[in-house]
Amino acid sequence: MAILFSILTYKESTYSYIFLIGSLVALSFRNFNFVGSIIYMNVSDIMVNSFIGLLFVLLSFVLVVIGVFFELGSFIKSKTNLEKELSLFYNLVNLNSFENIVFKDQNKRIFYANENTFNNYCDSNYSYDYLNKQSEKYDTLNFDIIEDKSHNTNNRSFTVYIEKMSVYLKVSIHKFYISLTQYYELIAFSDITKEYLLNLSCKKNEELLQSISDNIQDILIGITHDGVIEYANKAALDTLKYNHDDFIGKNYLDFISNNSTDSTLFNDTNTKHIYQVSNYYGDIVEFESIVKDLVNLEYSSVNKLIISKDLTERNKLDDITKKYNEIKAYEDSKNEFFANLSHELKTPLNIIYSTLQLFERMQSKDANVFKSFYFKYNTSLRINCLRILRLVNNLIDITKADVKSMDVNFVNLNIIYFVENITSSVTAFAAMKHLNIVFDTNNEEIFIKCDPEKIERILLNLLSNAIKFTPEHKTIYVDVIIDDKWVNIYVKDEGIGIDESMQELIFDRFVQIDKSLNRNTEGSGIGLSIVKSLVELHNGKISLKSSINKGTTFKISIPNISLSYTELKNNNLYNTETYKIELELSDIYEVF
């Protein structure tokens, strides 16, 4: 029993429990002594064992008595403290002169009420019987709950309206359970009729003012002298894309661009200012504002009102006009491009089709005559087929560039040898137009990271343009200049040049210098755009300098870097094919 009682009461180790456990332990030792005297019976020890057993019983009794005294003292002390606390609680409740406070039992009978309740509802009869009768009368009245802030049934807080008495009461009810079936209720209530009606009137005026403010198209923002936002109408929140909680309480200067104003802006009243404000998404909105002082009844400035107009619509109209002109120019360029494209396709197709018709008519002739006729028009067929193929390739490449799906195969390439080899390969084509090509470099050998096929396309395209637009008996220069950061390739001609107004647009899509349909050279307006895309695939850059009738110089800059050993893949040597050169240079001939 001592062990069991110790386990059950170990969390509540009071003195009374300790003495009780000690009493049980003393009885346990007395029983051990009794059992031992029976097992080991010795006539001479009977008196001694009986005396020891009596001592243990006496010790147990003394311990129980001491425990009872401790428990009784603890109970008296607890009761005294409880009575003091209850007295203090009643005094605090009575000191509350703002609320009426009553306690009810589970039978709805009032067993305690503060002095404020007796004074307000009992007239001269200060008794609980009279107060309970008053409570029963109130229970029969018609209550309308107009506001309920309750979170659960045991703690309710609500505002009621008593129609018969035309009063508003603020009521709080708290239930305290003594057991599962027994509970008390604390009811605190007060008459808030004046406050409620005043608040209702203020709320209606505020709603009216808010409605007027929200329907004003101008942006209204109220700030303190320190710039803290205290008010913003609907137009302000809608324009700046903020909700009320994220905007109110912030400093208005934090929303204004640093380049627009300083902290003294709002000290200058009745003067228009134009500045930029950041909205919720970080976009810039331009405001035209004027600041007004808000004064109190003593005509002292208490706050400031910023009245603003959003200049976005005006600026948007200007932007729309600009974009319209840009789109119109783009559409015009695109329409010209498709007109030229149809011309570029139609002309060689017509030549091919006409030649095939001639072949069909010559089929019945002698074999030698047909053979002679074939050799006469074979070159024309080949060149026009290459023109069509080149145009289709360019269209495919420009589409790949748009969707960024153009593949590159980087290798370490001796760029000096490669450029010189391509230049030499083009010499024969330039000679047909009585042009000279000169190659020069400041270095004999250097290996850089590049895609040979793409570099070949770049050079052949630029050389093709140089040959097309350079008069006979002139010279084309190809130079490679190396520095620490860049490999610079220059293609310079002595041709017709490019007008200064066109130089910024020459690398754009669909742009051509000669837009007439009766020109003698092919050009879809996408060649230099492809060149720019290929250069950018190498993290390079392209630029030009040109003067009318003095020639044009294109400069291509490729980073002077090479692949490391671990980055190298299949580094097979790249051979320039004659077919590719013929294909890229197929537009240097006059259309025939």
PyMOL commands that set and color helices and strands:
alter all, ss='L'
color gray80, all
select helices_A, chain A and resi 2-8+15-39+43-95+115-121+128-139+193-214+234-240+244-247+252-255+265-267+312-362+367-402+415-431+452-468+500-503+527-537+565-567+578-584
alter helices_A, ss='H'
color red, helices_A
select strands_A, chain A and resi 100-104+110-113+143-148+155-162+167-177+183-191+219-223+229-232+273-278+284-295+301-310+411-414+436-441+447-450+475-482+486-492+541-547+551-559
alter strands_A, ss='S'
color yellow, strands_A
deselect
rebuild
show_as cartoon
